[in-house]
Amino acid sequence: MKKLTALLLSALLCLSLLAGCQQGAEETKNPTCEEVLTAIQDAIGEDNLPMMGEIDDETLSVLYGFEPTELLEDYRGSISQMNVHADEILVMKVKEGNMEDVEAGIAQRQEDLDATWAQYLPEVYEVVQDARVVKNGQYILFVVSSYADEAVAAFDEMTGA
């Protein structure tokens, strides 16, 4: 009887340890989009970003073709204010069931940027062609930058990929 009790207690202890490990593995990061954007800007470096302005609701609606209040829980972005740079960083936390609409807006924005820069400045057009779209859970990043790799790495780190 003592052996059976000891065996059952050992099994119970092992199960509780496994359950504890599983809970930690399921934790997801839930940063604000402002925190993610700041991490991206820090990774790129202030000296590597042209004069950038904030993307507000109106700008987002015009450039991406959707109302942020309808599709997004949160977003933060910045866009070059100089007409010789195409740099753009947009971090969005998408409401459940709206990712396809957001992706369609990003695709349209990419087409618009391509049309704008194809005949203007070849070196900037190369950056536009290398634009990145990355999804992690509810988060999505759209980045146009010579430092897109750094931006994606910071995004992945902040959003849990």
CORZI-V378873 format. One record per backbone hydrogen bond with DSSP energy under -1.0 kcal/mol. NH is the residue of the N-H (numbers start at 0). CO is the residue of the C=O. If there is no record, write none. Layout:
nh=NH co=CO
nh=NH co=CO
This chain:
nh=4 co=0
nh=5 co=1
nh=6 co=2
nh=7 co=3
nh=8 co=4
nh=9 co=5
nh=10 co=6
nh=11 co=7
nh=12 co=8
nh=13 co=9
nh=14 co=10
nh=15 co=11
nh=16 co=12
nh=17 co=13
nh=18 co=14
nh=19 co=15
nh=20 co=16
nh=21 co=17
nh=22 co=18
nh=23 co=19
nh=24 co=20
nh=25 co=21
nh=35 co=31
nh=36 co=32
nh=37 co=33
nh=38 co=34
nh=39 co=35
nh=40 co=36
nh=41 co=37
nh=42 co=38
nh=43 co=39
nh=44 co=40
nh=47 co=44
nh=48 co=45
nh=52 co=78
nh=54 co=76
nh=59 co=55
nh=60 co=56
nh=61 co=57
nh=62 co=58
nh=63 co=59
nh=64 co=60
nh=69 co=66
nh=70 co=66
nh=71 co=67
nh=72 co=92
nh=73 co=92
nh=75 co=90
nh=77 co=88
nh=78 co=52
nh=79 co=86
nh=80 co=50
nh=84 co=81
nh=87 co=143
nh=88 co=77
nh=89 co=141
nh=90 co=75
nh=91 co=139
nh=92 co=73
nh=93 co=137
nh=94 co=70
nh=97 co=94
nh=101 co=97
nh=102 co=98
nh=103 co=99
nh=104 co=100
nh=105 co=101
nh=106 co=102
nh=107 co=103
nh=108 co=104
nh=109 co=105
nh=110 co=106
nh=111 co=107
nh=112 co=108
nh=113 co=109
nh=114 co=110
nh=115 co=111
nh=116 co=112
nh=117 co=113
nh=119 co=116
nh=124 co=120
nh=125 co=121
nh=127 co=123
nh=128 co=124
nh=130 co=127
nh=131 co=142
nh=133 co=140
nh=135 co=138
nh=138 co=135
nh=139 co=91
nh=140 co=133
nh=141 co=89
nh=142 co=131
nh=143 co=87
nh=147 co=144
nh=150 co=146
nh=151 co=147
nh=152 co=148
nh=153 co=149
nh=154 co=150
nh=155 co=151
nh=156 co=152
nh=157 co=153
nh=158 co=154
nh=160 co=155
